[in-house]
Amino acid sequence: MRKRFILLIDLSEHSSNLIKYAYQWSLQAKAQLLIVHQSIVQSPALADTEVKQQITAEANEEALQKLKALTREIMPHPESVQYHVSENDFQISLPQLLAEDYEDLIFVGLKGTSMLKKIFFGSYALQVINSTNNIVVAMPQEIDAYTHEKIFVAINEKHPINIQELNNFLDFIEDENTHLTFFHLAQADEDTSIIQAELDKLKNMYADRFNTTTAIYEGKDRLEDIKKVINDKIDEILVVQRGSRLLTDKLFRRFLINDLVHEGQTPLVVLPN
C-alpha cells in the first residue's frame, strides 16, 4: 500500500520546521506528502449564504497560496505535494482522508512548554491522538532535521504493545543503522521479571531487521537515568502506545512530555491501542 504523511499545518512560525522534518523523512520512506490546513473564516453574522461562501472560498485560497509559498522555500520539487485546505474542523477532515487507500502517519506540531504542560488535559494534540485510530507523530517545535538512528519503544506489562501498529510504524523506517531499544520504566519495588521476558521477546522478534537492545529503568533515579540516555537532542524517536501508563499516569506524563519531548527535543510517536 502507498505510504503518506498527513501534516496538520496551522501556518504558525514553526510550521516550516515540521514540514522540513516530514519532507526529509518522506524521501527515505518514499511517502507522499499531504498538507492539511483548517482555515479561519470570519464573516459577518448577518451576511447571507452566498456572501459567506465567497468569504470562505477566499480564505481557503489565501491559505492555500501561503502553504504553497512555504513549501517552495523548503522543497526542490514542491509540485509533488498535495494540499487539503478547508474551513472544516480536523475532526471532520481527518476521518475522510484516512479512509483513502494509504498507510498514513499524522504529523502534529507542539507549541512549547505551556502547551506541553497541558497536552494531556484536553489540548489539541490530544484530540488528534484520541480521535483517530492512526499513528500520530507529535513534533517539538525546534526540530527541523529527520534522523532515525535511535528509536526507544516504551513497553508496559498491563498494556501490551500493539504489534501490528508497531510494524506499521517500522515500515516507515529504514532498517540500516537503526538501533531499536525496548524499555520499561519500573515503579518502586516492582517485580520486573515478567516485563524483562517481554522485552527480550520483542528484542529477538526484531533482531533480524534492526540492532535491538532492552533496558529497564528502576528505583528512585529511573527518570533521571532515562533522561541521560534519550536527551541527546540528536537522533532519537520515542514511541509510546495510547492508553499506556506513560500517557495516563500523572507523574510519568509530566516527565515524558516536559523532560523528554520538550527539553530533549524528541519526536513522540503515539501508536493506537
ZAMARGU-4260 file (C-alpha; in steps of 0.2 Angstrom, whole numbers, plus 5000, padded with zeros to 4 digits):
<rodrens>
0) 5000/5000/5000 | 5006/5018/4996 | 5013/5027/5011 | 5008/5045/5015 | 5012/5058/5028
5) 4997/5069/5033 | 5004/5086/5040 | 4992/5096/5051 | 4999/5114/5047 | 4992/5130/5055
10) 5004/5142/5047 | 5012/5147/5063 | 5031/5152/5064 | 5036/5134/5067 | 5026/5126/5053
15) 5042/5126/5042 | 5051/5115/5054 | 5038/5102/5054 | 5037/5102/5035 | 5056/5101/5034
20) 5056/5086/5046 | 5042/5077/5037 | 5049/5080/5020 | 5066/5073/5024 | 5058/5058/5032
25) 5047/5056/5016 | 5062/5054/5005 | 5068/5040/5014 | 5051/5031/5017 | 5045/5035/4999
30) 5030/5043/5006 | 5018/5056/4998 | 5016/5072/5007 | 4998/5079/5011 | 4997/5096/5019
35) 4981/5099/5028 | 4976/5116/5035 | 4960/5122/5043 | 4956/5140/5038 | 4950/5153/5050
40) 4934/5161/5042 | 4927/5177/5049 | 4911/5183/5041 | 4898/5195/5046 | 4884/5187/5057
45) 4871/5194/5046 | 4879/5190/5029 | 4868/5179/5018 | 4874/5162/5012 | 4881/5167/4996
50) 4892/5181/5004 | 4898/5168/5017 | 4903/5156/5004 | 4913/5169/4995 | 4922/5174/5010
55) 4926/5156/5015 | 4932/5152/4997 | 4944/5167/4998 | 4950/5162/5015 | 4954/5145/5009
60) 4963/5151/4993 | 4973/5163/5003 | 4979/5149/5015 | 4982/5138/5000 | 4994/5151/4992
65) 5003/5153/5009 | 5006/5135/5010 | 5012/5133/4993 | 5024/5148/4996 | 5030/5139/5011
70) 5034/5123/5003 | 5043/5131/4989 | 5055/5138/5001 | 5059/5121/5008 | 5057/5108/4994
75) 5066/5107/4977 | 5050/5099/4969 | 5035/5106/4979 | 5024/5101/4964 | 5023/5084/4971
80) 5015/5090/4987 | 4996/5088/4989 | 4985/5100/4999 | 4969/5099/5008 | 4963/5117/5014
85) 4946/5118/5021 | 4936/5128/5034 | 4930/5111/5042 | 4937/5105/5058 | 4951/5092/5058
90) 4939/5081/5067 | 4929/5081/5050 | 4943/5081/5038 | 4954/5068/5045 | 4942/5053/5045
95) 4939/5056/5027 | 4957/5057/5022 | 4961/5042/5032 | 4948/5032/5023 | 4958/5034/5007
100) 4970/5020/5001 | 4986/5024/5010 | 4996/5019/5025 | 4997/5036/5034 | 5007/5044/5048
105) 4999/5060/5055 | 5011/5074/5060 | 5005/5087/5073 | 5016/5101/5080 | 5018/5105/5098
110) 5019/5123/5103 | 5031/5124/5118 | 5032/5122/5136 | 5015/5130/5140 | 5006/5119/5128
115) 5016/5103/5133 | 5011/5106/5151 | 4993/5104/5146 | 4995/5092/5132 | 4986/5078/5141
120) 4972/5089/5148 | 4961/5092/5133 | 4974/5100/5121 | 4973/5100/5103 | 4986/5087/5101
125) 4977/5075/5112 | 4961/5077/5102 | 4970/5072/5087 | 4978/5057/5096 | 4962/5051/5104
130) 4950/5054/5089 | 4960/5045/5076 | 4964/5026/5076 | 4980/5030/5067 | 4998/5033/5072
135) 5002/5051/5077 | 5019/5059/5076 | 5019/5074/5089 | 5034/5086/5084 | 5043/5098/5096
140) 5044/5115/5088 | 5063/5117/5086 | 5066/5101/5077 | 5069/5103/5058 | 5080/5088/5053
145) 5075/5070/5052 | 5085/5056/5059 | 5081/5039/5065 | 5096/5031/5072 | 5089/5028/5089
150) 5071/5023/5092 | 5065/5020/5110 | 5049/5010/5112 | 5041/5011/5129 | 5033/4994/5135
155) 5021/4991/5149 | 5016/4975/5156 | 4997/4980/5158 | 4996/4987/5141 | 5004/4975/5129
160) 5012/4984/5113 | 5001/4983/5098 | 5012/4973/5087 | 5003/4977/5071 | 5004/4996/5074
165) 5022/4995/5079 | 5025/4985/5062 | 5016/4998/5053 | 5026/5012/5060 | 5043/5002/5057
170) 5038/5000/5039 | 5042/5019/5038 | 5059/5017/5045 | 5075/5012/5036 | 5082/4996/5043
175) 5100/5000/5041 | 5110/5008/5055 | 5094/5009/5066 | 5095/5005/5084 | 5079/4999/5092
180) 5078/4999/5112 | 5063/4992/5120 | 5062/4999/5138 | 5051/4999/5154 | 5050/5012/5167
185) 5048/5002/5183 | 5039/5008/5198 | 5046/5007/5216 | 5048/4988/5222 | 5040/4982/5205
190) 5044/4964/5200 | 5052/4966/5183 | 5055/4948/5179 | 5039/4946/5168 | 5042/4963/5159
195) 5060/4958/5156 | 5054/4942/5147 | 5043/4953/5136 | 5057/4965/5132 | 5068/4950/5127
200) 5054/4943/5116 | 5052/4959/5107 | 5071/4961/5106 | 5073/4944/5097 | 5057/4947/5086
205) 5065/4962/5078 | 5084/4957/5078 | 5084/4952/5060 | 5080/4970/5055 | 5087/4981/5067
210) 5101/4982/5081 | 5090/4978/5096 | 5093/4980/5115 | 5082/4981/5130 | 5083/4992/5146
215) 5073/4993/5162 | 5074/5010/5172 | 5070/5007/5190 | 5072/5014/5208 | 5072/5032/5213
220) 5083/5038/5199 | 5074/5029/5185 | 5068/5046/5177 | 5085/5054/5178 | 5093/5038/5171
225) 5082/5038/5155 | 5085/5056/5153 | 5103/5053/5152 | 5100/5040/5138 | 5087/5049/5127
230) 5090/5068/5130 | 5105/5070/5117 | 5094/5081/5106 | 5101/5072/5090 | 5094/5057/5083
235) 5080/5049/5093 | 5062/5045/5092 | 5051/5040/5106 | 5037/5028/5103 | 5023/5025/5116
240) 5006/5017/5115 | 4990/5026/5118 | 4982/5020/5134 | 4999/5015/5142 | 5004/5021/5159
245) 5017/5033/5151 | 5002/5043/5144 | 4989/5041/5159 | 4999/5042/5175 | 5002/5060/5180
250) 5020/5058/5186 | 5026/5049/5170 | 5015/5060/5159 | 5023/5076/5166 | 5041/5068/5165
255) 5038/5061/5147 | 5031/5077/5139 | 5041/5090/5148 | 5058/5082/5151 | 5059/5071/5136
260) 5049/5078/5122 | 5051/5097/5125 | 5068/5098/5134 | 5075/5083/5125 | 5068/5089/5108
265) 5062/5071/5105 | 5049/5067/5092 | 5035/5057/5100 | 5026/5043/5091 | 5009/5038/5098
270) 5003/5021/5092 | 4984/5016/5093 | 4980/5004/5106
</rodrens>
